[in-house]
Amino acid sequence: MLEHLVNRYRLYPLALVGCRAKGVAYDVCEYNILMLKDAYSNSIHDYYGSGRGRGEASDSSMVGAPTAKGPMWYEPCSDDEYIYMDDGSISRIHVVGKGASMVEKVMLLDGMVILNDVNNRLSMLEDEVAALSRKVKRLHARTVMVDALFYASNALHARDALEASFWLKSAACSYMESLILSGEGVPMPSHILAQMRASGDSSMSTAIDSLGLEQANRSSVSRGIRALMHILASSYCGRLALMLIRKKLEYLSSMGMYTDAHTYICYICRGLVLGRGIGMGRVRSAPGYSMLAVAMNLTSDHTNTSRLAGELLSLCRSRLNAY
């Protein structure tokens, strides 16, 4: 399968990245392929055509406002090219051009397996970022923790109970991302809860409570999957991107990993809402809000949400002081 991709894109430096490169992939995970854009072509699609299965929507790549973009190469609907392979697997091509930020480079190159190193460009790029990797991850961890603090504050002060629940769950997702980054890892959405568990962090219980994982079961996850698919279809998510997300969620559910599935759903929904620049007091205006509330299993227990938001806010402040 990888040989087919190398042959197809033989003019470009290629590397396997993400969970498959790290050996932690589920059977249904895609093959994430990093491609360095060649100087003589403005777009890989100028040479290879439009690329079937390409995701149309790009605004969901924003992790949160107001501070920064997160690891957008892992978001569900983007301008990356999705390719359906003969063996039933899906590959995702992440094109990196000269204008890519250092954060993008560090996140994508983390643990990469070089497949086709035209003119040694990937090896040189790997050497370039190696010395900066730790510093970049820690700085980005601080940025994402600021996001978490911002969202936790929104949860504490939101008047509407369901909106407060949305902000709390968004804060928990960002909090986990930041902790993974500070441990020099790279957050992987469908694996993020497993990554958090592996960290053994003492504050994990607060993040779990904030996500409402005690309520995650077969029934709630099944409802969440249906609602999320409706939202993504309405957001013009590419067919293969939509198929990939469904396959991952159905796999997690079939394995009884309901808490992992719920966390993944919340992660995606957070990006879909915040990527549109929707701020406090306007979450109910988000497209497909009624489905969003079902997908994330938002709660109307304002008292408990406020309590957890206060705890998470304190943790965020404490972590920021330690960075």
Summary of the structure (lengths in Angstrom):
residues: 323
radius of gyration: 19.2
end to end distance: 42.3
largest distance: 59.6
contacts: 1102
relative contact order: 0.15
helix: 60%
strand: 8%
